[in-house]
Amino acid sequence: MNTPRRLNIENISRVSCAARVTPPPVMWAQRSNAVYVTICLEDCKDPTIKVEPDKIYFYGIGGTERKAHEVTINLYKEIDPEKTIQTPKGRNFELVLTKKTLGPYWPHLTKDKQKYHWLKSDFNKWQDEDDSEDEASFGGGGGGNRDLEEMMRQMGGLGGSGDRKPSFDDLDDMGDDADGPDSDDDDMPDLE
């Protein structure tokens, strides 16, 4: 016969605390030498952020409901905590983590392969392993300041016209008669 498992007070309080504390949304991207982690929690004052060689810990109270958010991210590989750059940006906390060893790219941020609902890729900063630094600057994540118009001009899409309006002078002249010899309406049957 199975005996019921007893929960002690310590386990009950740990379970109830875990149910109230949710992880904040986290986005990440990487380069060959760095990992970018953005923790998104608005109106969070004085959060606790600890960066260790193999993990990141975050605790803060914020969001629209002013509730506690906590997450421990066990990193895929080691980073150098001494070279970490932390930047609070209003609603976000941005971390730039320097990888302990360059390349290859990490297949995921966490040590385990589990998918988390709170963890997403930051495509604004993302760069694939086979992209060059110059290509990544077009996407805005590489720090380039080129805009779409400059990119189109270089690709020949705007023909160097810049902000000029296109000219239709080079189109074939239709002539005075709209139903002239080039008209496609000649072969149309009458509607009854």
Secondary structure as GFF3:
##gff-version 3
##sequence-region A 1 192
A	DSSP	alpha_helix	9	20	.	.	.	ID=ss1
A	DSSP	beta_strand	26	30	.	.	.	ID=ss2
A	DSSP	beta_strand	34	40	.	.	.	ID=ss3
A	DSSP	beta_strand	48	52	.	.	.	ID=ss4
A	DSSP	beta_strand	55	62	.	.	.	ID=ss5
A	DSSP	beta_strand	67	74	.	.	.	ID=ss6
A	DSSP	beta_strand	79	89	.	.	.	ID=ss7
A	DSSP	beta_strand	92	99	.	.	.	ID=ss8
A	DSSP	beta_strand	119	121	.	.	.	ID=ss9
A	DSSP	alpha_helix	133	138	.	.	.	ID=ss10
A	DSSP	alpha_helix	148	155	.	.	.	ID=ss11
A	DSSP	three_ten_helix	184	187	.	.	.	ID=ss12
###
